[in-house]
Each structure stands twice: as structure tokens, then as C-alpha cells.
Amino acid sequence: MSSSTSKTHLRKYLRRQRNAMSAAQVQKNSQAIVHKILLSTLWQKAQHIGLYLPIHHEVDLTDLLNTDKTCYLPSIQGHNMQFHQHHKQLELQTTDYGLRQPAYNDRLPQAAMDLCFLPLVGFDDKGRRLGMGGGFYDRYFADNTETCLWGVAHATQRHEALPDDPWDVKLHGIITEQDWILI
């Protein structure tokens, strides 16, 4: 079985598992993870931070938008992704996939982030990750050595071993409601 076929099957399995969680459990896990992040040295040292708006029972980090940090939200168009600085008047639109995002702007300069939290579909203890399958984070951070990348997931999204490809960006760590996994 090829890596892409294996990833597709694992992605379906892990998404079903995540989507089976109750809304109350997602909220409880999200609050625990936000609390851990706010108390961390990682958060306290960073000033420019990439976040995301959750979809399909992803960990909800939106409380982090209401801090004294400069936060950025992703926007996708075609095969491209960019990050917009978040502010109270930032208008969001909903994509055909149900994703809320700022309007894509071809002239937007690349955001200089210290830290970025990536939503995960799955992960393993070696730091291999599965995202939604579009490769947006892989392309965006392919040549980026400045931004510390941390995956965010529910502990139930851990899998024994995930396949990886040469183009998969490497994480510095993963945070769940149970663990900080430093890679």
C-alpha cells in the first residue's frame, strides 16, 4: 500500500474517531489545552502566533485570540495559504467546506510568526502528523526555519505509527489535553 493510500485510510479512520467525540468532551479538552498553552514558556516567549479556527471537532484555541499576543489566522485559496493578522474588525467568510477564514488577499505579505499551532487529524510519538490532506501547512512552511511549529490534537488522535513523506513539515512538538510531546 502506498503512503498516500495509507494516509487516506488513516485520515478517514482518525476523523471518524474525532468526530465521534461529544461536544462537551471537545470543549473540556480544548479548555485544558488552552490553559496549558497560556501557562507555558513557549507561549510566554512568543509574540506573533499563528492559530486556526476549528472545524469538525478540532481542538478550539479561539480563546487565545483574546490575549495580548499578535495572532494570525490562515486563509486558503486554490493550493495557497496565507496568514492574516487577527483584529476585532477582521471579517471572516465561510468556505464551501465550512471553514471560516479571512478573505484571501494576493498582495498580503508573508506573516513573520514566532510560533504556529497546527490542527491535526492524527499524530504519533515521533512527531509524524496527519492533517486534512491538502498540504497547505507543508507548502506554507516548507522553507521556513523561523517559526516554531506545534501540533494540537485530542489524545484520542494518537496513532501507533504514521507514514510520512519527504515534503511533510516537521513539528517541534504536539500538545493534547494529556501531554506535551517534545520532538
C-alpha positions as CSV (number, residue, x, y, z in Angstrom):
1,M,0.0,0.0,0.0
2,S,1.4,3.4,-1.0
3,S,2.0,6.2,1.6
4,S,-0.8,8.3,0.1
5,T,-3.3,5.4,0.2
6,S,-2.3,4.5,3.7
7,K,-2.7,8.2,4.8
8,T,-6.1,8.4,3.2
9,H,-7.4,5.4,5.1
10,L,-5.8,6.5,8.4
11,R,-7.2,10.0,7.9
12,K,-10.8,8.6,7.4
13,Y,-10.4,6.4,10.5
14,L,-9.0,9.2,12.7
15,R,-11.5,11.8,11.5
16,R,-14.4,9.4,12.4
17,Q,-12.8,8.8,15.8
18,R,-12.5,12.6,16.4
19,N,-16.0,13.3,15.1
20,A,-17.4,10.7,17.5
21,M,-16.4,12.8,20.5
22,S,-19.2,14.7,22.2
23,A,-19.2,18.5,22.0
24,A,-18.8,18.6,25.8
25,Q,-15.6,16.5,25.6
26,V,-14.2,18.6,22.8
27,Q,-14.9,21.7,24.9
28,K,-13.3,20.2,28.0
29,N,-10.2,19.1,26.1
30,S,-9.9,22.5,24.4
31,Q,-10.1,24.3,27.7
32,A,-7.5,22.1,29.2
33,I,-5.1,22.6,26.2
34,V,-5.7,26.4,26.2
35,H,-4.9,26.5,29.9
36,K,-1.7,24.5,29.3
37,I,-0.6,26.8,26.5
38,L,-1.2,30.0,28.4
39,L,1.0,28.8,31.3
40,S,3.8,27.6,29.0
41,T,7.1,29.3,28.5
42,L,6.5,28.6,24.8
43,W,3.5,30.9,24.8
44,Q,5.0,33.5,27.1
45,K,8.1,33.9,24.9
46,A,6.3,34.2,21.6
47,Q,4.8,37.4,20.3
48,H,3.5,36.6,16.8
49,I,1.4,33.4,16.8
50,G,-0.5,31.5,14.1
51,L,-3.7,29.9,15.2
52,Y,-6.7,28.4,13.3
53,L,-10.5,28.4,13.6
54,P,-11.7,24.9,14.4
55,I,-13.9,22.7,12.2
56,H,-15.2,19.1,12.7
57,H,-14.3,18.8,16.4
58,E,-10.8,20.1,16.2
59,V,-9.3,21.5,19.4
60,D,-10.7,25.0,19.8
61,L,-8.0,27.6,20.5
62,T,-10.1,30.7,19.8
63,D,-9.8,31.9,23.4
64,L,-6.1,32.6,22.6
65,L,-7.2,35.3,20.2
66,N,-8.3,37.4,23.2
67,T,-4.8,37.8,24.7
68,D,-2.1,40.5,24.4
69,K,-0.3,38.5,21.6
70,T,-0.4,39.3,17.9
71,C,-2.3,36.4,16.4
72,Y,-2.8,35.3,12.8
73,L,-5.4,33.2,11.1
74,P,-5.0,31.2,7.9
75,S,-6.8,31.7,4.7
76,I,-6.7,29.3,1.7
77,Q,-7.4,29.8,-2.0
78,G,-6.6,27.1,-4.6
79,H,-3.4,25.5,-3.3
80,N,-2.2,28.5,-1.4
81,M,-2.4,29.5,2.2
82,Q,-1.6,32.8,3.9
83,F,-2.0,34.2,7.5
84,H,-3.9,37.4,8.3
85,Q,-3.3,39.4,11.5
86,H,-6.3,39.0,13.7
87,H,-8.2,42.0,15.0
88,K,-11.7,42.7,16.2
89,Q,-12.9,44.0,12.8
90,L,-11.4,41.2,10.8
91,E,-14.2,39.9,8.6
92,L,-14.5,36.2,8.1
93,Q,-16.1,34.3,5.3
94,T,-17.2,30.6,5.2
95,T,-15.8,28.4,2.5
96,D,-17.7,25.6,0.7
97,Y,-16.0,23.2,3.2
98,G,-17.4,25.1,6.2
99,L,-14.1,26.7,7.1
100,R,-14.2,30.2,8.5
101,Q,-11.4,32.3,7.2
102,P,-10.4,35.9,6.3
103,A,-10.7,36.8,2.6
104,Y,-7.7,35.7,0.6
105,N,-5.5,38.7,-0.5
106,D,-2.9,38.1,-3.2
107,R,-0.9,41.1,-2.1
108,L,-0.7,40.2,1.6
109,P,3.0,39.8,2.7
110,Q,4.0,36.6,4.5
111,A,3.4,36.8,8.2
112,A,6.5,36.6,10.4
113,M,5.4,34.3,13.2
114,D,7.4,33.0,16.2
115,L,5.0,30.2,16.8
116,C,2.2,28.4,14.9
117,F,-0.3,25.9,16.2
118,L,-1.4,23.4,13.5
119,P,-4.7,21.4,13.8
120,L,-4.0,17.7,13.5
121,V,-6.1,14.8,12.3
122,G,-3.6,12.3,13.7
123,F,-0.1,12.1,15.2
124,D,2.4,9.6,16.6
125,D,5.1,9.9,19.3
126,K,7.8,10.5,16.7
127,G,6.1,13.7,15.6
128,R,4.7,12.5,12.4
129,R,1.4,14.1,11.7
130,L,-1.7,13.9,9.5
131,G,-3.6,17.0,8.5
132,M,-6.7,17.3,6.4
133,G,-4.7,16.2,3.3
134,G,-4.4,19.4,1.3
135,G,-0.8,20.0,2.1
136,F,-1.4,23.7,2.9
137,Y,0.8,23.8,6.0
138,D,3.5,21.7,4.3
139,R,3.7,24.2,1.4
140,Y,3.5,27.3,3.6
141,F,6.2,26.2,6.0
142,A,8.4,24.3,3.5
143,D,11.3,26.8,3.6
144,N,10.5,28.3,7.0
145,T,13.1,27.8,9.7
146,E,12.0,30.7,11.9
147,T,8.6,29.6,13.1
148,C,8.2,27.0,15.9
149,L,5.5,24.5,14.8
150,W,3.3,22.8,17.3
151,G,0.6,20.3,16.5
152,V,-2.7,20.4,18.5
153,A,-4.9,17.4,18.9
154,H,-7.1,15.3,21.3
155,A,-5.2,12.5,22.9
156,T,-7.5,10.0,21.2
157,Q,-6.0,11.1,17.8
158,R,-2.7,9.4,18.7
159,H,-1.8,6.5,16.4
160,E,1.0,4.0,16.9
161,A,2.9,4.9,13.8
162,L,2.0,7.2,10.8
163,P,3.6,7.2,7.4
164,D,5.4,10.3,6.3
165,D,6.6,11.8,3.1
166,P,9.7,13.9,2.4
167,W,7.6,17.1,2.0
168,D,5.8,16.8,5.3
169,V,6.9,19.6,7.6
170,K,8.3,18.6,10.9
171,L,6.8,19.6,14.2
172,H,8.7,20.8,17.2
173,G,6.1,19.2,19.4
174,I,2.5,18.2,20.0
175,I,0.1,19.2,22.7
176,T,-3.0,17.3,23.8
177,E,-5.2,17.6,26.9
178,Q,-2.9,14.9,28.5
179,D,0.6,15.5,27.2
180,W,3.3,17.8,25.9
181,I,5.2,15.8,23.4
182,L,8.5,17.4,22.6
183,I,10.0,16.2,19.3
